[in-house]
Amino acid sequence: MPPASARIILLLCGLLCVFALVVWLVTPTPQSTTPASAVPPTPQPRLPQIPLPAGTDPESVALRGDILNGERIYQRLCYHCHGRQGKGDNNAYMESTGHKPADHTDLATMQRLNDTEFFLALRDGVKDKRGWFTMPPWASVLTPTEMWDVITYVRRLPLAASPPSPTPYIP
């Protein structure tokens, strides 16, 4: 038989559970004051349409997988600064400090870095003249294979067809 203090604690816990259940059952569900038709739809991000290799040969299949994996990683980690489209126009804070993120859709910009320099920038980060990171190092987050997949994806951003501009919501 448990001691009296344990029985009292169990009794109080039981009463608290019963009280919470009664409150939950008695409380009316909140009703929305806005009709469902007046709520604007949540805009979905528009991703660039990168041409994928269509072949069924092993090289095309592997390249398609690398591009899609690179896109997944880019849209998870890189878009915060570089934007969903890769134009480098999504970070007002960085622009205010004078460090606009790279425009990955500009072919001339993308041709300035070779793949090794690009990999080292991803792995080790990018620093400004003062030694402050303007892009974080991703070595502790991404594997080398994942970094190469991001490079494969970003190299194809200048080839992407611009997605259609979203239609404005008019109530």
N, C-alpha and C positions, 0 to 999 in steps of 0.2 A: 504494500500500500504506500503510495507516494506521500511525502510530508504535506502538511496543511498548506504551506506556502506554495507548493507546486500545484495543488488542487485549486487554489485561489487564482493563480496565474492562468491555468487552463480554463477556468470558468470565465474570467475576464476576457480572454481571447475569444472564446466561443460567443460571448455576448457582443463583442465588438464585430465579429463576423456577421452575426444575425442583424445587428444594427446597420451595417454597411449594405447588406442585401436588401433590407427594407427601404433604405434611402434610395438605392439604385432602382428598385421596382416602382417606387412612388414618384420619382423625379421624371417629369415629362421630357421627351426628346426635343431638343431645340429645333425650331422650324426656320428654314432659310427665309430671310426677308426679301431676297432677290430671286425672281423667277429663273429657273434653269436656262431659259432661252436668252436671258440678258447677260449671263456670265460669258465673257469672251473666252474662246478656246485658248488653251495654253500653246504658245507658239513652239513648234518643234525646230531644233537647230537645222539649218540647211548645210549639208556637207558637200564639199566639192565632188564632182563626178569624175573620178580618175579612170581613164580607160584601162581595163584589165586585160591581160593576155587571155585569149579565148581558146587556145589550143588545149589538147588533152595529153600532150607529151609531158614527160616528167619535169622538164625545165619550166614550161608554162604554168603547170600546176604549182610548182614550188614558188615561182615568182608571184603568182596570184596570192598564195598564202602569205608570203612575206609582206606584200603591199597591204593586204587586209589586216594583218597583225600590226603593221606599222601605223595604219590609220586608227585602229582601236587604241593603241598606246598614245598616239598624238592627240586624239580627241579626249583622252582621259587626263593627260599630264601637260601637254604643250599649249592647248588652246587658250588657257588662262592668260597667257601673254601674247601668243602669236595669232589668236583668233581662230574661229572654226574654219575659216577659209584659208588661213595661213598668211594673211596679208600683214600681220604685225600691227593691226589697228585696234586691238582690243584691250590695251593697257594704258589708261590715262595716267596712272601713277608713273610708270616708266617714262612715258613721253614727257611728263612734267620735270623729270630729273635729267632730261636730255639724252636718254638711252632708249630710243624707239626699238622695239624688237624687230628682228629681221623679217623682211617680206619674203616668204618662201614661195610666193607665186611669181616673183620677178626672176626671169631666166638669167639676166645679167648678174644679179645678186647671187643666185645659186651657183653660177659658174665660177665665182671668185674663190670658193673653197673646194679643194679636192676632197675625196672621200675620207682620207686619213685625217685631214684637218677638221672635217665635220665630226668624225668619230671622237677625236680628242676634245672638241668643244662640248660634245654631249657627255663624255665621260668625266672630264675635269672641270667643266663649267667655263664661263667666260667672265673675265674681270675687266674693269675699266682701268684708266690710268692710275687711279689711287689704290688699286688692288682690291676693290670691292666687287663682289659678284653681281653681274648684271644678268647672268643666267646661272642657275644652280648646277652643280655637278650631279649627274644622274647615276654614277657608278654604284652607289649603294642601293639604288631602286631598280635599275634595269640590268639585265644580263648583257654581255656583248652581242649576242644574237638579237636580242630585242632592240638594242641601239642600231644595229645594221638594218633591222626591219623599219625603224623610224626613218633612217636615211633613205632607204629604198622608196618609202612613201613620199617623203618630202621632195626627193628628186623628181617625182612625177607631178607635184602640185602645179608647176607652170603649164602642164599639159591638160589640166583639168578644165572641163567645161563649167562655166559659171552656172550655179544653180539658179532657177528662176527666182526673181525677187518675190518676197511674200506679199500676198494681197493684204492691204490694210483692213483692219476690222472696223466696220461701220455699223454702229448699233441701230 
